[in-house]
């Protein structure tokens, strides 16, 4: 029973981490949109600063994500 209890605790931690990661991604995506709107920075510059691909930046800017 101990192993099952440990598994349940770990699963709860994973869910919590996933939720935190989703929240951080949303914040990052909003900042990407804000930077693109308010500055003359290029997509490659924004991608490098955000640590994501240019395709991700383009997707965020288009509002797909």
BELKAWO-V79386 format. One record per pair of residues at least 24 apart in sequence whose C-alpha atoms are under 6 Angstrom apart, sorted by sequence separation. I is the first residue (numbers start at 1). J is the second residue. D is the distance in whole Angstrom. If there is no record, write none. Layout:
i=[I & I]
j=[J & J]
d=[D & D]
This chain:
i=[33]
j=[61]
d=[6]
